[in-house]
C-alpha cells in the first residue's frame, strides 16, 4: 500500500467506527508512519485522527516523530488539521512536546 492508500484505509475504518483486528491496525500504523515524511498534511492528520478515533494508542516515539513532521511543515496544516491533531492527541492522552506547542502558539 502506498501512503495515500494507508491513510485512506485508516480514515475509512474510523469513519465506519469499526476497528479491524488489532494486528491489521498495527500493520497499518507501522506502514503509515514509514511514510510520514511523504504524507501530505491532510493524510497525516487523517491517519492520526483515524487511529485515535479507533482507540489505538500509538507509542510516544511514534507520535513524537509525527509531531516533528508537523513542525517542519506547519504552514501546510490548516486550522482544521491542527484542531483534529489536538483532538487526536487528547483522545490517546498524548501530551505534545514544548516545541510543538510553541509552533502552534506562534501560528495563533
MOFENTA-V824894 format. One record per residue. N is the residue number from 0. RES is the residue in three letters. PSI is psi in whole degrees, -180 to 180 (none if undefined). OMEGA is omega in whole degrees, 0 to 359 (NA if undefined). Layout:
N:RES:PSI:OMEGA
N:RES:PSI:OMEGA
This chain:
0:UNK:139:176
1:UNK:176:185
2:UNK:-41:181
3:UNK:-44:181
4:UNK:-40:179
5:UNK:-49:180
6:UNK:-46:181
7:UNK:-35:178
8:UNK:-47:179
9:UNK:-46:179
10:UNK:-43:181
11:UNK:-46:177
12:UNK:-44:181
13:UNK:-39:179
14:UNK:-32:177
15:UNK:-11:188
16:UNK:39:176
17:UNK:118:182
18:UNK:130:174
19:UNK:174:176
20:UNK:143:182
21:UNK:-37:180
22:UNK:-41:178
23:UNK:-44:180
24:UNK:-41:178
25:UNK:-39:178
26:UNK:-43:178
27:UNK:-42:178
28:UNK:-49:181
29:UNK:-46:180
30:UNK:-43:180
31:UNK:-45:184
32:UNK:-15:169
33:UNK:-28:183
34:UNK:0:189
35:UNK:-48:181
36:UNK:-23:182
37:UNK:-13:183
38:UNK:142:172
39:UNK:166:179
40:UNK:-41:180
41:UNK:-43:181
42:UNK:-42:179
43:UNK:-44:178
44:UNK:-47:180
45:UNK:-39:181
46:UNK:-49:181
47:UNK:-42:178
48:UNK:-46:181
49:UNK:-46:179
50:UNK:-43:180
51:UNK:-43:181
52:UNK:-33:178
53:UNK:-1:179
54:UNK:15:179
55:UNK:119:181
56:UNK:111:177
57:UNK:155:178
58:UNK:159:185
59:UNK:-41:181
60:UNK:-38:180
61:UNK:-46:180
62:UNK:-35:175
63:UNK:-40:178
64:UNK:-43:178
65:UNK:-42:178
66:UNK:-44:180
67:UNK:-41:179
68:UNK:-43:179
69:UNK:-46:181
70:UNK:-43:181
71:UNK:-31:184
72:UNK:31:186
73:UNK:-34:182
74:UNK:-12:178
75:UNK:-8:182
76:UNK:128:178
77:UNK:168:177
78:UNK:-34:177
79:UNK:-41:176
80:UNK:-47:182
81:UNK:-45:179
82:UNK:-42:179
83:UNK:-38:177
84:UNK:-45:180
85:UNK:-41:177
86:UNK:-45:182
87:UNK:-45:179
88:UNK:-42:178
89:UNK:-41:182
90:UNK:-37:181
91:UNK:11:177
92:UNK:42:176
93:UNK:123:178
94:UNK:113:180
95:UNK:151:179
96:UNK:166:182
97:UNK:-41:181
98:UNK:-40:178
99:UNK:-49:180
100:UNK:-44:180
101:UNK:-43:179
102:UNK:-39:178
103:UNK:-41:178
104:UNK:-38:179
105:UNK:-30:179
106:UNK:-22:184
107:UNK:none:NA
